[in-house]
Amino acid sequence: MPTVLITGIEPFDGETLNPSWEAARRLDGQAVAGARLAARQLPCVIGKVAGVLRQAIEDVQPDLVICLGQAGGRSDVSVERVAINVVDARIPDNEGRQPIDEPVVDGGPAAYFSTLPIKAIVRDLRAAGVPASVSLTAGTYNCNTIFYGLAHYIATERPGLRGGFVHVPYLPEMAARHPGQPSLALDVLVHGVKIIVATSLAVTQDIKLGGGALH
């Protein structure tokens, strides 16, 4: 049975919940599409998070890695296309550090693309009634650090591993404290992650589907 590592992030920026971890931990130990899911929480600590993720991968030995993160203000499940080699933190992380214009990996490539079938994932999420889109930026904070760290580890040490990053909106109880911000219910997020897992396992060659942006 294949193993899929699902990661979420601890709460940050004054929040008491993080939807990425709430969804991930709901799936820990479940079987989806013939695979066993293992959930791990990652810190919102830019200088440590890539190492924690690496250790989780080495402990779990997954066939697929799907990292989730919170994107307050986004209205859908955003499947990230590209990770960039820069940290430019708008706010301090959970250890009070705020790196600005620093590389994620010294000497690493400028960017990496996801190895998930991002267009097929968006298609299947939408078909199931889960709002979704391709995103062209994972930001320059902890989430992008996770995504780039994962991609660099795959490219340099684990070329047979596949993985990527997906941003999710606030939960409704979080959006209630941020009037006007969109949200998705936890049950919808969990259902969406199951679809992401199933599609990622089934589709090794992504489809061509319009998902670009004009600006």
Secondary structure, DSSP 8 states (H G I E B T S, - for coil): --EEEEEEE---TT-S--HHHHHHHHHTT-EETTEEEEEEEE-S-TTTHHHHHHHHHHHH--SEEEEEEE-TT--SEEEE-EEES-EE-SS--TTS---EEE-SSTT--SEEE--S-HHHHHHHHHHTT--EEEES---SSHHHHHHHHHHHHHHHT-TT-EEEEEEE-B-HHHHTTSTT--B--HHHHHHHHHHHHHHHHH-SS----------
